[in-house]
Amino acid sequence: MTKERSFRGFTPETSEFLWDLAFHNERPWFNENKETFLRVLKEPFDALGRETLDILQSRYPELPLQLHISRIYRDARRLFGRGPYKDNLWFTIWSGAERHDNPAFWFEISASSYGYGVGFWAATSAEMEIYRRFIAGHPAQMEELAVVLRDNGRFRLGGEDFKRPKGDVGELLNPWYNKKNVFISAEYDFGGDLLSPELPKILADGYTFLMPYYELFRVFGINAEEARSEE
């Protein structure tokens, strides 16, 4: 029996709600519009995360994948003059003991755009050093990954560059090598696939394409963890 989908696609009303929230970021307005929030944003967003995870788990049963869905509420200790609600939502899918210490697949939606990809934003300096050693020590493997990403037409390499490059490993690999952190993403205006009930499969297909890069990030994270445990 085929499992019935609960994700039907986001709607233009999702964007309208997020725009309104950005301009009326206060509890009275949110409480008056909470049913709209649940219907056009939270319920489809949660369904999207669960169904995307289900597809990935069926493709990679050996990976203990987990799902984290962000809350709409900002941490009251970190408002810094902003309203109490976020005007964007995201989820991450990862494997490992600690979510913040591992690379992750991600999806994010805002009033005007959406994006998804894979990244390792919280990589430590030790992890990034192991990453650079891997690039320098396995140029053929990294060049193959770099060429596939360069030519794919959807995803692009991102991350903060060092002001002073760490080294020169060639034109193709320098953008990979000289990063403080690293991610790969696809970014789009609100609309398109975001409105499709096929979005969980579209995301899962994208994450499947990105799996070799996720595994690369996982390996240098695991190696750094082992190095720390031996100190």
Residue pairs with C-beta under 8 A, 6 or more apart in sequence:
3 54
5 47
5 51
5 197
5 200
6 43
6 47
6 50
6 51
7 44
7 47
7 48
7 51
7 197
7 199
7 200
8 44
8 197
9 44
9 194
9 195
9 196
9 197
9 199
10 40
10 41
10 44
10 109
10 194
10 195
10 199
11 40
11 195
12 195
13 36
13 40
14 40
14 41
14 44
14 109
15 111
15 112
15 190
16 111
17 33
17 36
17 37
17 40
17 41
18 41
18 87
18 88
18 109
18 110
18 111
19 111
20 29
20 33
21 29
21 30
21 33
21 37
21 85
21 87
22 87
22 111
24 30
25 82
25 83
25 84
25 85
25 87
26 83
26 84
27 84
30 37
30 84
30 85
37 72
41 72
41 89
42 72
45 69
45 89
45 91
45 109
46 69
48 91
48 107
48 199
48 200
48 203
49 67
49 69
49 91
49 93
49 107
50 67
51 200
52 93
52 107
52 200
52 203
52 204
52 207
53 65
53 67
53 93
54 200
55 200
55 201
55 204
56 63
56 65
56 93
56 105
56 204
56 207
56 208
57 63
57 65
59 204
59 208
60 211
63 95
64 95
65 93
65 94
65 95
66 93
66 94
66 95
66 99
67 91
67 92
67 93
68 91
68 92
68 93
68 94
68 99
69 89
69 91
70 86
70 89
70 90
70 91
71 86
72 85
72 86
72 89
73 84
73 85
73 86
74 82
74 83
74 84
74 85
74 86
76 84
87 110
87 111
88 108
88 109
88 110
88 111
89 108
89 109
90 106
90 107
90 108
90 109
91 106
91 107
92 99
92 104
92 105
92 106
93 104
93 105
93 106
93 207
94 102
94 103
94 104
94 105
95 102
95 218
96 102
96 218
96 221
100 122
101 122
101 221
101 225
102 120
102 218
102 221
103 118
103 119
103 120
103 123
103 214
103 217
103 218
103 221
104 118
104 119
104 120
105 116
105 117
105 118
105 207
105 210
105 214
106 116
106 117
106 118
106 119
107 114
107 115
107 116
107 203
108 114
108 115
108 116
109 190
109 194
110 190
111 190
112 189
112 190
113 187
113 188
113 189
113 190
114 187
114 188
114 190
114 194
115 185
115 186
115 187
115 188
116 185
116 186
116 203
116 206
116 207
117 155
117 158
117 183
117 184
117 185
117 186
117 206
117 210
118 183
118 184
118 207
118 210
118 213
118 214
118 217
119 158
119 159
119 181
119 182
119 183
119 184
119 185
119 217
120 127
120 181
120 182
120 183
120 217
120 221
121 181
121 183
122 181
123 131
123 181
123 182
123 217
123 220
123 221
124 224
126 224
126 227
126 228
127 220
127 221
127 223
127 224
128 179
128 180
128 181
128 182
129 224
130 220
130 223
130 224
130 227
131 182
131 217
131 220
132 166
132 167
132 177
134 142
134 216
134 219
134 220
135 142
135 169
135 173
135 176
135 177
136 167
136 169
136 177
139 169
139 170
139 173
142 173
142 176
143 172
143 173
145 212
145 213
145 216
146 172
146 173
146 176
147 172
148 212
149 155
149 156
149 157
149 184
149 213
150 172
152 209
154 186
154 206
154 209
155 184
155 185
155 186
155 206
155 209
155 210
156 184
156 185
156 186
157 175
157 176
157 182
157 183
157 184
158 182
158 183
158 184
158 185
159 179
159 180
159 181
159 182
159 183
160 179
160 180
160 181
161 175
161 178
161 179
161 180
162 178
162 179
162 180
165 174
165 177
165 178
166 177
166 178
167 177
167 178
168 174
169 177
176 182
182 217
184 210
184 213
186 206
188 194
193 199
193 202
196 202
207 214
